[in-house]
Amino acid sequence: MGDLLLVRHGETEWSVSGQHTSWTDLPLTQHGEEQAKCLAPLLSDRTFALALTSPLGRAIRTAELAGITGAVPDPDLHEWDYGGYEGVTTVDIHRTRPDWYLWTDGVPPGPAGHPGESPEEISARADRVLKRVDSALVDGDVILVAHAHFLRVLTARRLGLTAADGRLFQLATGTVSRLSTEHDRPVIAEWNTRP
């Protein structure tokens, strides 16, 4: 059984400012590009039975710069749809909703095509990805290049927790994390690794 490697894309302008970024397809900053390039040595000695990325440019570019070849975009790896909170910081949201918490409250609807997602909806997407991953892990390691909130939910689900428990796993830009097994049970083997 292989390991599941999770890569959060490199820095963008909005990851620096703390703005919620789901469908807005911002490029990596120069620093974000450097973060992605620095991941290559952590991944160079591995071959992957399956490599998937979010369909957004920041994830695809991170995979390219990190030397991940043959990665296939998968729409299920898209970031949490923040609906009406796209581009808004948590600080700004708290000005009108001081008790708001993404992990339990979800988001209000946004413009057409972006209704927002509840924790249950993003959990269902993560479960679909994990089902696909499980069938590939029998052949070796799998790597996913995606976004912070989605990968945190996916980690929680892999460990048998609820989507809301993703709040427990802070995930920095330009990092590699590794989920493995111990005694045939999922565990976190590495988290937020940088060279």
C-alpha positions as CSV (number, residue, x, y, z in Angstrom):
1,M,0.0,0.0,0.0
2,G,1.4,3.4,-1.0
3,D,1.3,6.7,0.7
4,L,-1.0,9.6,-0.1
5,L,1.0,12.8,-0.6
6,L,-0.8,16.2,-0.4
7,V,0.7,19.3,-1.9
8,R,-0.9,22.7,-1.2
9,H,-0.2,25.1,-4.0
10,G,2.3,27.9,-3.7
11,E,1.5,31.4,-2.4
12,T,-0.9,33.7,-4.2
13,E,-1.7,37.4,-3.5
14,W,-4.9,36.3,-1.7
15,S,-3.3,33.6,0.4
16,V,-1.0,36.4,1.7
17,S,-3.9,38.8,2.4
18,G,-6.1,36.1,3.8
19,Q,-8.9,36.4,1.2
20,H,-11.0,33.3,0.6
21,T,-10.0,32.0,-2.8
22,S,-12.0,29.3,-4.5
23,W,-12.9,29.9,-8.2
24,T,-10.9,33.1,-8.6
25,D,-7.9,31.7,-10.5
26,L,-5.0,33.8,-9.3
27,P,-1.5,33.0,-10.4
28,L,1.3,32.2,-8.0
29,T,3.3,35.1,-6.7
30,Q,7.1,35.0,-7.4
31,H,7.5,33.6,-3.9
32,G,4.8,31.0,-4.7
33,E,6.7,29.9,-7.8
34,E,9.9,29.5,-5.7
35,Q,8.0,27.5,-3.0
36,A,6.8,25.2,-5.7
37,K,10.2,24.7,-7.2
38,C,11.7,24.0,-3.8
39,L,9.3,21.0,-3.4
40,A,10.9,19.1,-6.3
41,P,13.7,17.6,-4.1
42,L,11.1,16.2,-1.7
43,L,9.3,14.4,-4.5
44,S,12.1,13.5,-7.0
45,D,12.8,10.0,-5.6
46,R,9.1,8.9,-5.9
47,T,7.0,7.6,-8.7
48,F,3.3,7.9,-8.5
49,A,0.6,5.5,-9.4
50,L,-1.8,8.4,-9.7
51,A,-1.1,12.2,-9.8
52,L,-4.1,14.6,-9.6
53,T,-4.4,18.4,-9.4
54,S,-7.2,20.8,-8.9
55,P,-8.2,22.3,-12.3
56,L,-7.2,25.7,-11.2
57,G,-4.0,27.3,-12.6
58,R,-2.3,27.8,-9.2
59,A,-2.4,24.1,-8.5
60,I,-1.4,23.0,-12.0
61,R,1.5,25.4,-12.0
62,T,2.6,24.2,-8.6
63,A,2.6,20.6,-9.9
64,E,4.6,21.6,-13.0
65,L,7.3,23.6,-11.0
66,A,7.5,20.7,-8.4
67,G,8.4,18.3,-11.2
68,I,5.2,16.2,-11.0
69,T,4.7,14.7,-14.4
70,G,1.5,13.3,-15.8
71,A,-0.8,15.0,-13.3
72,V,-4.4,15.0,-14.4
73,P,-6.8,17.8,-13.4
74,D,-9.8,16.6,-11.3
75,P,-12.7,18.9,-10.7
76,D,-13.3,17.3,-7.3
77,L,-10.0,18.7,-6.1
78,H,-11.3,22.3,-6.5
79,E,-11.2,24.5,-3.4
80,W,-14.2,24.9,-1.1
81,D,-16.7,27.0,-3.0
82,Y,-16.9,30.1,-0.7
83,G,-20.0,31.5,-2.5
84,G,-20.7,35.0,-1.3
85,Y,-17.4,35.1,0.7
86,E,-15.1,34.8,-2.3
87,G,-12.4,37.4,-2.0
88,V,-13.4,38.3,1.5
89,T,-11.3,37.9,4.6
90,T,-12.4,36.2,7.8
91,V,-11.7,39.5,9.6
92,D,-14.2,41.3,7.3
93,I,-16.8,38.6,7.7
94,H,-16.6,38.8,11.5
95,R,-17.5,42.5,11.3
96,T,-21.1,41.5,10.4
97,R,-21.1,37.9,11.7
98,P,-18.8,37.8,14.7
99,D,-19.5,34.1,15.5
100,W,-19.1,32.9,11.9
101,Y,-16.9,29.8,11.5
102,L,-16.4,28.2,8.1
103,W,-16.1,24.7,9.5
104,T,-19.6,24.6,10.9
105,D,-21.5,27.4,9.2
106,G,-20.5,27.1,5.6
107,V,-21.0,30.1,3.4
108,P,-23.8,32.2,1.8
109,P,-24.7,31.8,-1.9
110,G,-22.5,33.8,-4.3
111,P,-23.0,34.8,-7.9
112,A,-24.5,32.5,-10.5
113,G,-22.7,29.2,-10.7
114,H,-21.2,29.7,-7.2
115,P,-23.8,28.7,-4.7
116,G,-21.3,28.0,-1.9
117,E,-20.7,24.7,-0.2
118,S,-21.7,23.3,3.1
119,P,-19.3,21.2,5.1
120,E,-21.4,18.2,4.1
121,E,-21.0,19.0,0.4
122,I,-17.2,19.4,0.5
123,S,-17.1,16.2,2.6
124,A,-18.9,14.3,-0.2
125,R,-16.3,15.6,-2.7
126,A,-13.4,14.5,-0.5
127,D,-15.0,11.1,-0.1
128,R,-15.2,10.7,-3.9
129,V,-11.5,11.6,-4.3
130,L,-10.6,9.2,-1.5
131,K,-12.5,6.4,-3.2
132,R,-10.5,7.0,-6.4
133,V,-7.2,7.3,-4.4
134,D,-7.8,4.0,-2.6
135,S,-8.0,2.0,-5.8
136,A,-4.6,3.5,-6.9
137,L,-2.8,3.2,-3.6
138,V,-2.6,-0.6,-4.1
139,D,-0.2,0.2,-7.0
140,G,2.0,2.8,-5.1
141,D,2.1,6.3,-3.9
142,V,-0.6,8.9,-5.0
143,I,-0.1,12.7,-5.0
144,L,-2.8,15.4,-4.9
145,V,-2.0,19.0,-5.6
146,A,-4.8,21.3,-4.4
147,H,-6.0,23.8,-1.8
148,A,-5.8,24.3,1.9
149,H,-9.4,23.9,3.0
150,F,-10.1,21.1,0.6
151,L,-7.0,19.1,1.6
152,R,-7.8,19.7,5.3
153,V,-11.3,18.2,4.8
154,L,-9.8,15.3,2.8
155,T,-7.3,14.6,5.6
156,A,-10.1,14.6,8.2
157,R,-12.1,12.2,6.1
158,R,-9.1,9.9,5.5
159,L,-8.6,9.7,9.3
160,G,-12.3,8.9,9.8
161,L,-13.2,12.3,11.1
162,T,-15.9,14.8,10.1
163,A,-15.3,17.5,7.5
164,A,-15.5,20.1,10.4
165,D,-12.5,18.4,12.0
166,G,-10.4,19.7,9.1
167,R,-10.0,22.8,11.3
168,L,-7.4,20.8,13.3
169,F,-4.9,20.6,10.4
170,Q,-3.4,24.0,9.6
171,L,-1.8,23.8,6.1
172,A,0.7,26.3,4.8
173,T,1.3,27.2,1.1
174,G,4.0,25.3,-0.8
175,T,4.1,22.3,1.5
176,V,4.0,18.5,1.2
177,S,2.1,16.4,3.7
178,R,2.0,12.6,3.8
179,L,-0.8,10.3,4.9
180,S,0.3,6.7,5.4
181,T,-0.8,3.7,7.4
182,E,0.2,2.1,10.7
183,H,-1.2,-1.3,11.5
184,D,-3.5,-0.9,8.5
185,R,-5.0,2.3,9.8
186,P,-4.6,5.8,8.3
187,V,-2.2,8.1,10.1
188,I,-0.4,11.4,9.4
189,A,3.2,10.6,8.7
190,E,4.4,14.1,7.8
191,W,2.7,17.5,7.9
192,N,3.6,20.9,6.3
193,T,7.0,19.7,5.1
194,R,9.3,22.1,3.3
195,P,12.9,21.6,2.2
